[in-house]
Amino acid sequence: MIKSMTGFGRGSAGKGPNKIDVEIRTVNSRFLETKIRGFNLDPILEIKVRNTLETSLQRGNVQVRFELKSGQDSQKLSFNRKRFEILQDVIKKIHVDYG
């Protein structure tokens, strides 16, 4: 398990006119504080993101920002549970191998 870290990361993914940007900022802190901002996430997805962070980190101030860029109405965004679970497995493997 990673105990603490300071860092910054940004990634994006999308298909066609739809694109999502995710930015993660971390700063050392005595306790673990997570803040998730951006468009209205499904509460279940937000809990999963928060739980993934909390199982990977022991302390620090973590800010996650989601930004949806769309040429169309953002209401058409859908959650791909299978892809999310695959990504979650990859993060867990990285944690086991390098954490």
CYANA upper distance limits for C-alpha pairs under 8 A (distance plus 0.5 A):
  1 MET  CA     55 THR  CA      8.22
  1 MET  CA     56 SER  CA      6.16
  1 MET  CA     57 LEU  CA      6.82
  1 MET  CA     58 GLN  CA      7.85
  1 MET  CA     95 HIS  CA      7.02
  1 MET  CA     96 VAL  CA      8.20
  1 MET  CA     99 GLY  CA      5.05
  2 ILE  CA     56 SER  CA      6.64
  2 ILE  CA     57 LEU  CA      5.68
  2 ILE  CA     58 GLN  CA      7.13
  2 ILE  CA     95 HIS  CA      8.29
  2 ILE  CA     99 GLY  CA      5.71
  3 LYS  CA     57 LEU  CA      6.22
  3 LYS  CA     58 GLN  CA      5.38
  3 LYS  CA     59 ARG  CA      6.60
  4 SER  CA     28 ASN  CA      6.57
  4 SER  CA     29 SER  CA      8.28
  4 SER  CA     57 LEU  CA      7.07
  4 SER  CA     58 GLN  CA      6.95
  4 SER  CA     59 ARG  CA      5.85
  4 SER  CA     60 GLY  CA      6.27
  5 MET  CA     26 THR  CA      7.07
  5 MET  CA     27 VAL  CA      6.89
  5 MET  CA     28 ASN  CA      6.21
  5 MET  CA     60 GLY  CA      7.31
  6 THR  CA     25 ARG  CA      8.16
  6 THR  CA     26 THR  CA      5.47
  6 THR  CA     27 VAL  CA      4.92
  6 THR  CA     28 ASN  CA      6.13
  6 THR  CA     60 GLY  CA      8.45
  7 GLY  CA     25 ARG  CA      6.40
  7 GLY  CA     26 THR  CA      5.68
  7 GLY  CA     27 VAL  CA      7.20
  8 PHE  CA     23 GLU  CA      8.02
  8 PHE  CA     24 ILE  CA      6.21
  8 PHE  CA     25 ARG  CA      5.02
  8 PHE  CA     26 THR  CA      6.83
  9 GLY  CA     23 GLU  CA      6.23
  9 GLY  CA     24 ILE  CA      5.68
  9 GLY  CA     25 ARG  CA      7.05
 10 ARG  CA     21 ASP  CA      7.74
 10 ARG  CA     22 VAL  CA      6.18
 10 ARG  CA     23 GLU  CA      4.84
 10 ARG  CA     24 ILE  CA      6.83
 11 GLY  CA     21 ASP  CA      6.29
 11 GLY  CA     22 VAL  CA      5.85
 11 GLY  CA     23 GLU  CA      7.02
 12 SER  CA     19 LYS  CA      7.41
 12 SER  CA     20 ILE  CA      6.02
 12 SER  CA     21 ASP  CA      4.75
 12 SER  CA     22 VAL  CA      6.58
 13 ALA  CA     19 LYS  CA      6.16
 13 ALA  CA     20 ILE  CA      6.05
 13 ALA  CA     21 ASP  CA      7.21
 14 GLY  CA     18 ASN  CA      5.98
 14 GLY  CA     19 LYS  CA      4.52
 14 GLY  CA     20 ILE  CA      6.59
 15 LYS  CA     19 LYS  CA      7.01
 17 PRO  CA     69 LYS  CA      8.32
 17 PRO  CA     70 SER  CA      6.07
 17 PRO  CA     71 GLY  CA      5.52
 17 PRO  CA     72 GLN  CA      7.70
 18 ASN  CA     68 LEU  CA      8.02
 18 ASN  CA     69 LYS  CA      6.44
 18 ASN  CA     70 SER  CA      4.90
 18 ASN  CA     71 GLY  CA      6.84
 18 ASN  CA     72 GLN  CA      7.92
 19 LYS  CA     68 LEU  CA      6.48
 19 LYS  CA     69 LYS  CA      5.53
 19 LYS  CA     70 SER  CA      6.61
 20 ILE  CA     66 PHE  CA      7.44
 20 ILE  CA     67 GLU  CA      6.16
 20 ILE  CA     68 LEU  CA      5.06
 20 ILE  CA     69 LYS  CA      6.49
 21 ASP  CA     66 PHE  CA      6.28
 21 ASP  CA     67 GLU  CA      5.59
 21 ASP  CA     68 LEU  CA      6.94
 21 ASP  CA     69 LYS  CA      8.27
 22 VAL  CA     64 VAL  CA      7.55
 22 VAL  CA     65 ARG  CA      6.16
 22 VAL  CA     66 PHE  CA      5.21
 22 VAL  CA     67 GLU  CA      7.00
 23 GLU  CA     64 VAL  CA      6.21
 23 GLU  CA     65 ARG  CA      5.65
 23 GLU  CA     66 PHE  CA      7.15
 24 ILE  CA     62 VAL  CA      7.55
 24 ILE  CA     63 GLN  CA      6.17
 24 ILE  CA     64 VAL  CA      5.05
 24 ILE  CA     65 ARG  CA      7.01
 25 ARG  CA     62 VAL  CA      6.28
 25 ARG  CA     63 GLN  CA      5.68
 25 ARG  CA     64 VAL  CA      7.09
 26 THR  CA     60 GLY  CA      7.06
 26 THR  CA     61 ASN  CA      6.01
 26 THR  CA     62 VAL  CA      4.98
 26 THR  CA     63 GLN  CA      6.87
 27 VAL  CA     60 GLY  CA      6.18
 27 VAL  CA     61 ASN  CA      5.69
 27 VAL  CA     62 VAL  CA      7.20
 28 ASN  CA     59 ARG  CA      7.72
 28 ASN  CA     60 GLY  CA      5.03
 28 ASN  CA     61 ASN  CA      6.74
 29 SER  CA     59 ARG  CA      6.69
 29 SER  CA     60 GLY  CA      4.65
 29 SER  CA     61 ASN  CA      6.20
 30 ARG  CA     59 ARG  CA      6.56
 30 ARG  CA     60 GLY  CA      6.82
 31 PHE  CA     58 GLN  CA      8.06
 31 PHE  CA     59 ARG  CA      5.22
 31 PHE  CA     60 GLY  CA      6.27
 31 PHE  CA     61 ASN  CA      7.99
 32 LEU  CA     54 GLU  CA      8.15
 32 LEU  CA     57 LEU  CA      7.99
 32 LEU  CA     58 GLN  CA      6.69
 32 LEU  CA     59 ARG  CA      4.42
 32 LEU  CA     60 GLY  CA      5.21
 32 LEU  CA     61 ASN  CA      6.38
 32 LEU  CA     62 VAL  CA      8.06
 33 GLU  CA     59 ARG  CA      7.84
 33 GLU  CA     60 GLY  CA      6.74
 33 GLU  CA     61 ASN  CA      5.27
 33 GLU  CA     62 VAL  CA      6.52
 34 THR  CA     50 ARG  CA      7.50
 34 THR  CA     53 LEU  CA      8.39
 34 THR  CA     61 ASN  CA      6.64
 34 THR  CA     62 VAL  CA      5.28
 34 THR  CA     63 GLN  CA      6.40
 34 THR  CA     64 VAL  CA      8.22
 35 LYS  CA     62 VAL  CA      6.77
 35 LYS  CA     63 GLN  CA      5.30
 35 LYS  CA     64 VAL  CA      6.67
 36 ILE  CA     46 GLU  CA      8.12
 36 ILE  CA     50 ARG  CA      8.50
 36 ILE  CA     63 GLN  CA      6.51
 36 ILE  CA     64 VAL  CA      5.30
 36 ILE  CA     65 ARG  CA      6.43
 36 ILE  CA     66 PHE  CA      8.40
 37 ARG  CA     63 GLN  CA      8.19
 37 ARG  CA     64 VAL  CA      6.67
 37 ARG  CA     65 ARG  CA      5.22
 37 ARG  CA     66 PHE  CA      6.76
 38 GLY  CA     65 ARG  CA      5.85
 38 GLY  CA     66 PHE  CA      5.06
 38 GLY  CA     67 GLU  CA      6.16
 39 PHE  CA     66 PHE  CA      6.99
 39 PHE  CA     67 GLU  CA      6.96
 39 PHE  CA     68 LEU  CA      7.54
 41 LEU  CA     45 LEU  CA      7.07
 41 LEU  CA     46 GLU  CA      6.59
 42 ASP  CA     46 GLU  CA      6.77
 43 PRO  CA     47 ILE  CA      6.68
 44 ILE  CA     48 LYS  CA      6.80
 45 LEU  CA     49 VAL  CA      6.68
 46 GLU  CA     50 ARG  CA      6.61
 47 ILE  CA     51 ASN  CA      6.48
 48 LYS  CA     52 THR  CA      6.53
 49 VAL  CA     53 LEU  CA      6.84
 50 ARG  CA     54 GLU  CA      6.63
 51 ASN  CA     55 THR  CA      6.57
 52 THR  CA     56 SER  CA      6.76
 52 THR  CA     88 GLN  CA      8.12
 53 LEU  CA     57 LEU  CA      6.49
 54 GLU  CA     58 GLN  CA      7.33
 56 SER  CA     95 HIS  CA      7.27
 56 SER  CA     99 GLY  CA      8.41
 68 LEU  CA     74 SER  CA      7.94
 70 SER  CA     74 SER  CA      6.84
 72 GLN  CA     76 LYS  CA      8.47
 80 ASN  CA     84 PHE  CA      6.80
 81 ARG  CA     85 GLU  CA      6.62
 82 LYS  CA     86 ILE  CA      6.76
 83 ARG  CA     87 LEU  CA      6.70
 84 PHE  CA     88 GLN  CA      6.56
 85 GLU  CA     89 ASP  CA      6.64
 86 ILE  CA     90 VAL  CA      6.84
 87 LEU  CA     91 ILE  CA      6.77
 88 GLN  CA     92 LYS  CA      6.74
 89 ASP  CA     93 LYS  CA      6.67
 90 VAL  CA     94 ILE  CA      6.73
 91 ILE  CA     95 HIS  CA      6.66
 92 LYS  CA     96 VAL  CA      6.69
 93 LYS  CA     97 ASP  CA      6.54
 94 ILE  CA     98 TYR  CA      6.22
 94 ILE  CA     99 GLY  CA      7.53
 95 HIS  CA     99 GLY  CA      4.91
